[in-house]
Amino acid sequence: MIQPGRFITFEGGEGVGKSTNIQFCAEWLRSHGVEVLVTREPGGTPVAETIRNQLLKAHHSEPVDPMAELLLVFAARAQHINTLIKPALIAGKWVVCDRFTDSTVAYQGFGRGLPQAWIEELKLLVQRGLEPDCTFLLDAPLGIGMARARGRAISNGDVIDRFEQEQQEFFERVQQGFHWLAQHNWRMR
């Protein structure tokens, strides 16, 4: 009998060390004989990466409407789940993902002020019951996290993305969202 895979997510604000910890987690699991797929959101598949690039990296002359942003995140997630995550889990692989719906709650819900009910409706439609088995929430003081994120973009020769350009108040609301999730969610560590 094939053991179904496990779905582990890493969450947190900008520059809190998700990438470093994901790499450590994946290497540790592999060293213990676990087949691991590392992925990210938004993104993870060619179509979802196209959405990610338009959402994060492309600097448009018109502002992106918060509802359009929410729908794009869930469009990328639908593609990601159905073409990568679910097939990997069914094959018995463990999926380690940089961000998932908790980030949507924090960024689009708390950060942008969109109603949580809208996020929940889209979550039900897109995820169809798929939830992470475990979520690691990483946290850091906002000033440190933002300096790391901006420094990383500059050292990689990247343009600072749309979210990294937000004001301090936005990131305070996002951080409040992650803290709220940690208090109300059994799978967050």
Residue frames as qw, qx, qy, qz and C-alpha x, y, z in Angstrom:
[[0.000, 0.888, 0.459, 0.000, 0.00, 0.00, 0.00],
 [0.392, 0.447, -0.027, 0.803, 1.33, 3.45, -0.91],
 [0.305, -0.583, -0.450, 0.603, 1.59, 5.81, 2.03],
 [0.228, 0.885, 0.290, 0.283, 0.07, 9.14, 1.03],
 [0.469, 0.318, -0.204, 0.798, 2.40, 12.08, 1.21],
 [0.307, -0.691, -0.435, 0.489, 2.35, 14.89, 3.71],
 [0.249, 0.757, 0.226, 0.561, 1.82, 18.58, 3.01],
 [0.513, -0.539, -0.250, 0.620, 3.99, 21.00, 5.01],
 [0.259, 0.839, 0.187, 0.441, 3.83, 24.76, 4.58],
 [0.482, -0.256, -0.232, 0.805, 6.08, 27.56, 5.80],
 [0.023, 0.867, 0.394, 0.304, 4.48, 30.93, 6.43],
 [0.452, -0.597, -0.162, 0.643, 5.53, 34.36, 7.61],
 [0.202, 0.935, 0.050, -0.287, 6.22, 37.88, 6.46],
 [0.621, 0.732, -0.215, 0.178, 8.96, 39.14, 4.22],
 [0.335, 0.652, -0.552, 0.397, 12.55, 38.16, 5.06],
 [0.688, -0.538, 0.306, -0.378, 11.79, 35.88, 8.03],
 [0.170, -0.484, 0.857, 0.041, 13.90, 32.96, 6.76],
 [0.864, 0.196, 0.269, -0.379, 11.35, 30.74, 5.04],
 [0.729, 0.572, -0.366, -0.083, 13.68, 29.78, 2.18],
 [0.108, 0.552, -0.772, 0.296, 16.52, 28.84, 4.52],
 [0.519, -0.157, 0.697, -0.469, 14.26, 26.76, 6.75],
 [0.865, 0.346, 0.055, -0.360, 12.53, 25.09, 3.80],
 [0.566, 0.581, -0.584, 0.032, 15.90, 24.03, 2.42],
 [0.123, -0.403, 0.811, -0.405, 16.92, 22.64, 5.82],
 [0.718, 0.046, 0.470, -0.511, 13.60, 20.79, 6.21],
 [0.838, 0.451, -0.162, -0.261, 13.78, 19.25, 2.73],
 [0.395, 0.556, -0.714, 0.161, 17.39, 18.14, 3.21],
 [0.339, -0.285, 0.760, -0.476, 16.56, 16.61, 6.60],
 [0.824, 0.189, 0.291, -0.447, 13.57, 14.72, 5.18],
 [0.740, 0.538, -0.384, -0.123, 15.62, 13.45, 2.23],
 [0.140, 0.520, -0.792, 0.287, 18.36, 12.27, 4.59],
 [0.462, -0.070, 0.752, -0.466, 15.66, 10.17, 6.29],
 [0.210, 0.095, 0.926, 0.300, 14.51, 8.54, 3.05],
 [0.327, 0.672, 0.532, -0.397, 11.53, 10.76, 2.32],
 [0.373, 0.345, 0.505, 0.698, 10.85, 11.83, -1.26],
 [0.075, -0.682, -0.328, 0.649, 10.29, 15.59, -1.12],
 [0.331, 0.605, 0.417, 0.592, 8.92, 18.14, -3.56],
 [0.225, -0.492, -0.239, 0.806, 9.73, 21.78, -2.73],
 [0.188, 0.595, 0.546, 0.559, 7.46, 24.39, -4.25],
 [0.119, -0.225, -0.277, 0.927, 6.11, 27.90, -3.66],
 [0.103, 0.744, 0.645, 0.139, 3.04, 30.08, -3.87],
 [0.774, 0.517, 0.157, -0.329, 2.03, 31.85, -5.86],
 [0.285, 0.646, -0.664, -0.247, 3.79, 29.75, -8.45],
 [0.623, -0.232, 0.736, -0.128, 5.09, 26.22, -8.61],
 [0.664, 0.357, 0.622, 0.212, 3.99, 25.41, -12.16],
 [0.333, 0.119, 0.369, 0.859, 4.64, 27.25, -15.45],
 [0.123, -0.681, -0.499, -0.521, 1.11, 28.72, -15.57],
 [0.512, -0.787, -0.312, 0.145, 1.14, 29.64, -11.88],
 [0.559, -0.320, 0.074, 0.762, 4.61, 31.21, -12.26],
 [0.179, 0.416, 0.410, 0.791, 3.27, 33.40, -15.08],
 [0.351, -0.805, -0.399, -0.264, 0.53, 34.62, -12.73],
 [0.645, -0.580, -0.150, 0.475, 3.14, 35.16, -9.99],
 [0.471, 0.004, 0.199, 0.859, 5.30, 37.27, -12.26],
 [0.044, -0.593, -0.403, -0.696, 2.35, 39.46, -13.27],
 [0.533, -0.757, -0.365, -0.094, 1.22, 39.75, -9.66],
 [0.659, -0.641, -0.029, 0.393, 4.59, 40.39, -7.98],
 [0.587, -0.227, 0.296, 0.718, 7.28, 41.37, -10.45],
 [0.259, 0.521, 0.465, 0.668, 5.51, 43.29, -13.19],
 [0.109, -0.439, -0.326, 0.830, 5.17, 46.94, -12.27],
 [0.196, 0.622, 0.666, 0.363, 1.97, 48.14, -13.86],
 [0.069, 0.257, 0.006, 0.964, 1.07, 51.77, -14.42],
 [0.569, -0.458, -0.191, -0.656, -2.38, 51.12, -12.95],
 [0.321, -0.366, 0.732, -0.477, -2.82, 49.88, -9.40],
 [0.365, -0.086, -0.910, -0.177, -3.88, 46.26, -9.00],
 [0.606, -0.429, -0.062, -0.667, -7.33, 46.09, -7.45],
 [0.320, -0.371, 0.786, -0.378, -7.30, 44.06, -4.19],
 [0.831, 0.165, 0.386, -0.364, -10.08, 41.76, -5.48],
 [0.741, 0.592, -0.306, -0.085, -8.16, 41.15, -8.71],
 [0.083, 0.597, -0.755, 0.258, -5.08, 40.36, -6.60],
 [0.599, -0.165, 0.666, -0.414, -7.09, 37.86, -4.51],
 [0.873, 0.367, 0.154, -0.281, -8.52, 36.15, -7.59],
 [0.547, 0.665, -0.508, 0.028, -5.08, 35.91, -9.22],
 [0.199, -0.478, 0.795, -0.314, -3.64, 34.30, -6.08],
 [0.714, 0.042, 0.605, -0.350, -6.41, 31.70, -6.09],
 [0.787, 0.560, -0.134, -0.221, -6.11, 31.15, -9.85],
 [0.305, 0.620, -0.711, 0.134, -2.42, 30.33, -9.38],
 [0.413, -0.285, 0.767, -0.400, -3.31, 28.13, -6.39],
 [0.856, 0.247, 0.255, -0.375, -5.90, 26.13, -8.36],
 [0.697, 0.601, -0.390, -0.043, -3.31, 25.39, -11.05],
 [0.049, 0.579, -0.749, 0.319, -0.66, 24.57, -8.46],
 [0.623, -0.165, 0.623, -0.443, -2.88, 22.21, -6.47],
 [0.870, 0.306, 0.236, -0.307, -4.29, 20.28, -9.40],
 [0.754, 0.595, -0.275, 0.041, -1.17, 19.90, -11.53],
 [0.369, 0.541, -0.636, 0.408, 1.56, 19.59, -8.88],
 [0.300, -0.398, 0.624, -0.602, 0.56, 19.29, -5.22],
 [0.847, -0.033, 0.263, -0.461, -2.23, 16.69, -5.38],
 [0.876, 0.357, -0.322, -0.040, -0.41, 14.39, -7.83],
 [0.292, 0.518, -0.682, 0.426, 2.73, 14.50, -5.65],
 [0.478, -0.304, 0.567, -0.598, 0.77, 13.71, -2.47],
 [0.923, 0.124, 0.046, -0.361, -1.08, 10.85, -4.19],
 [0.752, 0.450, -0.461, 0.140, 2.30, 9.46, -5.31],
 [0.827, -0.433, -0.260, 0.245, 3.42, 9.42, -1.66],
 [0.473, 0.351, -0.174, 0.789, 5.77, 12.41, -1.85],
 [0.289, -0.693, -0.398, 0.527, 5.97, 15.01, 0.87],
 [0.288, 0.720, 0.246, 0.581, 5.29, 18.52, -0.40],
 [0.410, -0.522, -0.252, 0.704, 7.07, 21.41, 1.31],
 [0.251, 0.729, 0.426, 0.473, 5.57, 24.70, 0.20],
 [0.253, -0.129, -0.169, 0.944, 6.71, 28.29, 0.67],
 [0.329, 0.137, 0.131, -0.925, 3.36, 29.96, 1.51],
 [0.056, -0.358, -0.897, -0.254, -0.22, 28.76, 1.02],
 [0.198, -0.711, -0.518, -0.431, -3.66, 30.05, 2.00],
 [0.494, -0.667, -0.328, 0.450, -2.51, 31.37, 5.38],
 [0.332, -0.168, 0.174, 0.912, -0.54, 34.00, 3.45],
 [0.064, -0.473, -0.557, -0.680, -3.71, 34.91, 1.56],
 [0.426, -0.753, -0.498, 0.047, -5.52, 35.43, 4.86],
 [0.500, -0.547, -0.102, 0.663, -2.65, 37.57, 6.16],
 [0.273, -0.115, 0.332, 0.895, -1.84, 39.59, 3.01],
 [0.131, -0.344, -0.553, -0.747, -5.15, 39.98, 1.22],
 [0.447, -0.656, -0.605, -0.069, -7.40, 39.64, 4.28],
 [0.479, -0.706, -0.231, 0.468, -5.58, 41.53, 7.02],
 [0.414, -0.233, 0.236, 0.848, -3.20, 43.52, 4.81],
 [0.002, -0.207, -0.508, -0.836, -5.62, 44.59, 2.07],
 [0.323, 0.106, 0.432, -0.835, -8.74, 44.50, 4.24],
 [0.526, -0.019, -0.617, -0.585, -10.73, 42.06, 2.11],
 [0.749, -0.316, 0.214, -0.541, -13.45, 40.14, 3.97],
 [0.248, -0.327, 0.910, -0.062, -12.35, 36.78, 5.37],
 [0.704, 0.310, 0.538, -0.345, -15.65, 35.33, 4.13],
 [0.627, 0.695, -0.221, -0.273, -14.56, 35.93, 0.52],
 [0.110, 0.583, -0.805, 0.012, -11.24, 34.17, 1.16],
 [0.483, -0.072, 0.822, -0.293, -13.05, 31.24, 2.79],
 [0.753, 0.485, 0.246, -0.371, -15.44, 30.91, -0.18],
 [0.530, 0.698, -0.461, -0.143, -12.57, 30.82, -2.67],
 [0.159, -0.465, 0.854, -0.170, -10.65, 28.43, -0.42],
 [0.678, 0.121, 0.649, -0.324, -13.55, 25.97, -0.41],
 [0.726, 0.628, 0.027, -0.278, -13.93, 26.22, -4.18],
 [0.430, 0.729, -0.532, -0.008, -10.22, 25.88, -5.03],
 [0.071, -0.490, 0.833, -0.247, -8.82, 23.63, -2.30],
 [0.802, -0.094, -0.417, -0.417, -11.74, 21.22, -1.99],
 [0.868, -0.487, -0.028, -0.093, -10.66, 20.18, 1.49],
 [0.779, 0.243, -0.262, 0.515, -6.89, 20.17, 0.90],
 [0.347, -0.915, 0.131, -0.157, -5.16, 21.56, 3.99],
 [0.336, 0.586, -0.673, 0.300, -1.54, 21.42, 5.11],
 [0.794, -0.295, -0.519, 0.117, -0.73, 18.69, 7.63],
 [0.574, -0.567, -0.189, 0.560, 1.58, 21.08, 9.44],
 [0.301, 0.854, 0.077, 0.418, 2.45, 24.76, 9.09],
 [0.611, -0.306, -0.205, 0.701, 5.56, 26.43, 10.45],
 [0.062, 0.961, 0.195, 0.187, 5.07, 30.12, 11.11],
 [0.638, -0.031, -0.123, 0.760, 8.30, 32.11, 11.12],
 [0.107, -0.959, -0.252, -0.065, 8.39, 35.58, 12.60],
 [0.577, -0.012, -0.098, 0.811, 10.88, 38.42, 12.88],
 [0.036, -0.684, -0.224, 0.694, 10.74, 42.11, 13.75],
 [0.564, 0.759, 0.324, -0.036, 9.37, 43.95, 10.71],
 [0.085, 0.922, -0.320, -0.202, 12.41, 46.18, 10.24],
 [0.399, -0.441, 0.776, 0.210, 14.77, 43.21, 10.15],
 [0.630, 0.318, 0.706, 0.055, 12.57, 41.15, 7.81],
 [0.463, 0.863, 0.177, -0.101, 12.07, 43.99, 5.35],
 [0.056, -0.831, 0.500, 0.237, 15.77, 44.86, 5.31],
 [0.514, -0.190, 0.815, 0.188, 16.58, 41.20, 4.54],
 [0.604, 0.551, 0.575, 0.003, 13.97, 41.00, 1.76],
 [0.321, 0.936, -0.039, -0.136, 15.09, 44.22, 0.10],
 [0.237, -0.708, 0.629, 0.217, 18.76, 43.31, 0.50],
 [0.622, 0.037, 0.769, 0.145, 18.15, 39.91, -1.07],
 [0.569, 0.740, 0.359, -0.028, 16.40, 41.47, -4.07],
 [0.136, 0.938, -0.282, -0.151, 19.21, 43.96, -4.61],
 [0.373, -0.538, 0.733, 0.185, 21.97, 41.35, -4.23],
 [0.615, 0.223, 0.745, 0.132, 20.19, 39.07, -6.75],
 [0.077, -0.109, 0.450, 0.883, 19.78, 41.96, -9.19],
 [0.015, -0.557, -0.810, -0.182, 15.99, 41.73, -8.90],
 [0.180, -0.459, -0.089, -0.865, 13.49, 44.53, -8.77],
 [0.153, 0.051, 0.734, -0.660, 11.83, 44.87, -5.36],
 [0.076, -0.381, -0.858, -0.336, 8.41, 43.28, -5.80],
 [0.281, -0.587, -0.317, -0.690, 5.00, 44.92, -5.31],
 [0.696, -0.620, -0.362, -0.024, 4.58, 43.63, -1.77],
 [0.678, -0.206, -0.193, 0.679, 8.08, 44.60, -0.65],
 [0.173, 0.333, 0.111, 0.920, 7.24, 48.19, -1.71],
 [0.407, -0.713, -0.506, -0.266, 4.28, 48.43, 0.67],
 [0.128, -0.703, 0.285, -0.638, 4.25, 50.77, 3.66],
 [0.083, 0.221, -0.829, 0.507, 5.06, 49.72, 7.24],
 [0.555, -0.002, 0.380, -0.740, 1.36, 49.81, 8.21],
 [0.811, 0.220, -0.369, -0.399, 0.55, 47.16, 5.61],
 [0.565, 0.249, -0.759, 0.204, 3.17, 44.81, 7.04],
 [0.195, -0.176, 0.656, -0.707, 1.97, 45.47, 10.58],
 [0.756, 0.081, 0.112, -0.640, -1.51, 44.31, 9.52],
 [0.765, 0.289, -0.560, -0.133, -0.01, 41.26, 7.75],
 [0.257, 0.271, -0.805, 0.460, 1.95, 40.36, 10.87],
 [0.478, -0.074, 0.468, -0.739, -1.22, 40.75, 12.97],
 [0.828, 0.184, -0.221, -0.481, -2.91, 38.36, 10.54],
 [0.623, 0.271, -0.723, 0.127, -0.23, 35.72, 10.98],
 [0.029, -0.195, 0.732, -0.652, -0.38, 36.09, 14.77],
 [0.671, 0.022, 0.198, -0.714, -4.18, 35.74, 14.66],
 [0.813, 0.229, -0.464, -0.266, -3.85, 32.59, 12.53],
 [0.385, 0.284, -0.801, 0.358, -1.35, 31.09, 14.97],
 [0.285, -0.112, 0.607, -0.734, -3.76, 31.63, 17.85],
 [0.713, 0.194, 0.222, -0.636, -6.71, 30.10, 15.99],
 [0.793, 0.406, -0.386, -0.241, -5.16, 27.21, 14.09],
 [0.867, -0.397, 0.300, -0.035, -4.05, 23.87, 15.55],
 [0.909, 0.264, 0.111, 0.305, -1.64, 23.01, 12.70],
 [0.289, 0.848, -0.215, 0.390, 0.53, 26.12, 13.09],
 [0.820, -0.332, -0.216, 0.413, 3.74, 25.61, 15.03]]
